[in-house]
Structures are given as C-alpha cells and as structure tokens.
Amino acid sequence: MASSFLSFSLLFIAASTADGFWHYAVNRCDFNSTELNDITYIQSYFYNKLELLRFDSRVGRYVGYTEFGVKNAERLNKGPEVVQRRNDKERYCVHNIQIWYQLALASSVEPYVVMSSTTPPAGKHPAMLVCSVFDFYPKQIRVSWHRDGQEVSSDVTSTDELADGDWFYQVHSHLEYTPRSGEKISCVVEHASLKEPLVTDWDPSMPESERNKIAIGASGLILGLILSLAGFIYYRRKARGQKPVYTNPSMPESERNKIAIGASGLILGLILSLAGFIYYRRKARVEPYVVMSSTTPPAGKHPAMLVCSVFDFYPKQIRVSWHRDGQEVSSDVTSTDELADGDWFYQVHSHLEYTPRSGEKISCVVEHASLKEPLVTDWDPSMPESERNKIAIGASGLILGLILSLAGFIYYRRKARGRILVPTN
C-alpha cells in the first residue's frame, strides 16, 4: 500500500545550442515502487521546447511527433539504439530508484485523523461528517468514505492538500448523508507512510473532547457555587453581630478588607457559576419528544391535516420530515421555525395536508444532534388516548350528574309529599 501513492521521476537532461536555438534530451524514470513492472523509462528529444521523438519502455520503440522526429524514429528503431534503450530500464533506472525510494520512505510522516460532525449547508441531507487529516508528508494522499463496507462517491467534497508551512500538509473531506439505524461509516486514508489504509470509524456518541468541555463547564459551575457560598458565609460572619469597641467609631481598614474579600468571592463565584452554566448549556444536548395530532385543514385540496409537534430539544438545529409508506413527502408540507420556549429549549411544528388512503403508513421523522438515530413516530388514525380520556371523563360527569339529579328529585318528592299546608288566614 505504501507504494500506491509514492511516485517520483528521476530526470537527467543533456542540452546543446546551435546558433541560439536549444536542442536537449531528457532521460526520465517514473516509478511508484521498486518492482520492475512499476518502472517506466522514457527518453525524449526536444528542440526549442518542441518534443521531436520519444522512447517509452512501455511501447518498446521510438515514436516521432514531427516530420523530422518520425524520420529519425524510423532510423533509430532499425539500429542498435532501440535495443540499448530497452536495456536502460534495468541498467539506468533500477539502481537509482533503489536509493531514491528508500530515501523517500524514510522521509515520510504518518497522518493522524480527527472525525467530527457539523451542520450541513442547505441541501438534501440533514447531517454532515468531516474527516480531517493532519501532519502528513509527502503531499500525495487519498481520503475516501465507506458506508457499511462500500465506498461512497456521491455527496462527498474535499479540500486540496493544504500546506501547513512546516513541510507538513492537511486535508479535509466532507460527507453529507442521512443517518440510518445500525450503519457503519468510516473514513479511509491511504498514504505513502502507511503500510495499510488507516480506517477511522465514526462514533455517533458524544466525542471525548465534547465530554471534556461539558465537564469543564460543570466544574466551573460547581466551583462558582462553592466560592459564592464561601464568600456569602464569610461576609455574613464578619458583617453580623460584631460590635467591637474602638477609639475610632469607623470600621478599621482590616475589617473592611475582610468584608471586601468576602464580597469579591461572592461576586466571583456568581460570575463563575453563570459562565459555567452558560458553557454547559451550550455544549449539552437534550432529546426532543414528539406529539402527533390531526386537525381540520384550511380550505385546500386535501380533506385532512396531521400536525407533528416536537418539544423541549436543544440545540436549536433540527430537521422534521414526513414519510408515507417509507417514502419522504415534500409536497403539501409546511413547518414553523424553531420557536424558543424561553428556558433554553425549543419547539417546532410541522403540518402535512393529505388525502387518507386505506392501509397506508404515515410517519413523522425527527433528526437532531441529541439522537443517535432518527426518531420515527407513526400516526395512529384511531382516537388517541388523550381524546379517549376526555370522552371518558365527560361520560363519567354526565352519569354522575344524572345520578345526583335523580337523587335530588327523589329527596324533594319525599319531603314534599307528607306536608300539610296551614294557611295564615
């Protein structure tokens, strides 16, 4: 594998002039390993940058490119020169390539790989992975994506090899994709310094660097609370209940300094607590929950409308889509923006106008950074449990009302039947 991306040319140029014009020959050995089959010997003749004829070991004879070159190629192919050129591949190239190839391998530096996820630009996929390859030498490298063992060629973009300015290079490859449950996505790097491809699998769980950031934020929050509490206790102890007798009625400077230190600790603790809380919230991820319901659509071409409401998720970026019998639906779909709840969480609502069909399956699919795989909620056309509960409560209230009404009527009749009215006049 090391030989796959190591390609060099050994150049030897002989030149002469004639009345101000240049005539020169170039002997070149192209190779990507020390194997004889991977070596090509080429001898070219030029006149003022115009190539006249060439011997290529892969062809085994001279080929002319101008009228003058064609005539000389015919002449050389009939003489001993062509036999000598055929032997030059071993005589001339193999010895030098052994030296240069080992030198190149000794100078190569292995890359290291960092994989991350990011929000893709507006496109047809909700997720993007980035494979960043750093600190490799020489420059030639190949980065590819594999999904469940198969190389992916579509929706892949890569930068050129970027020079760091210290002889090393870096390159970044991007893959836009739609996550699937249980899949395996890998970034494969091939380079001259590697005996075999370097394969890095994507782990959708939170990377260690992100966990460290959250731990730092939480630590700052806890430290801030501790300092706040310590400062408050210190301040209260020094400021409460002390009535020392001094010749000067004003508080001495040492006491003022102690109270100032306590107040400073309180303020610093509050600042650290707030900073830690904000940092933690920015790095935390909270899974959404989904509620599906049906409603009456506005005047349109469909008689029914479904609503997919997604609540309490963080961060803000999310994708909600509709699927009908396994196929994504793009028409007759409207969605709100991500609406802030005011407590760091968000909600969004997506609407699908449709004409019901017997036996169909309609699903709301939610994709979010907190989810390892899309959250799929299927629509159940039967009455939801909340509606059944409401009807049960209403029916229970009706029955209870009838019972109470009947009991009141009987009680009234019994009291009114045995009474004898005595007129006042």
PyMOL commands that set and color helices and strands:
alter all, ss='L'
color gray80, all
select helices_A, chain A and resi 2-5+36-38+67-77+81-106+208-239+253-283+385-417
alter helices_A, ss='H'
color red, helices_A
select strands_A, chain A and resi 8-18+21-31+39-47+50-56+61-64+112-118+127-136+141-147+150-152+156-158+162-163+169-177+185-191+198-201+289-295+304-313+318-324+327-329+333-335+339-340+346-354+362-368+375-378
alter strands_A, ss='S'
color yellow, strands_A
deselect
rebuild
show_as cartoon
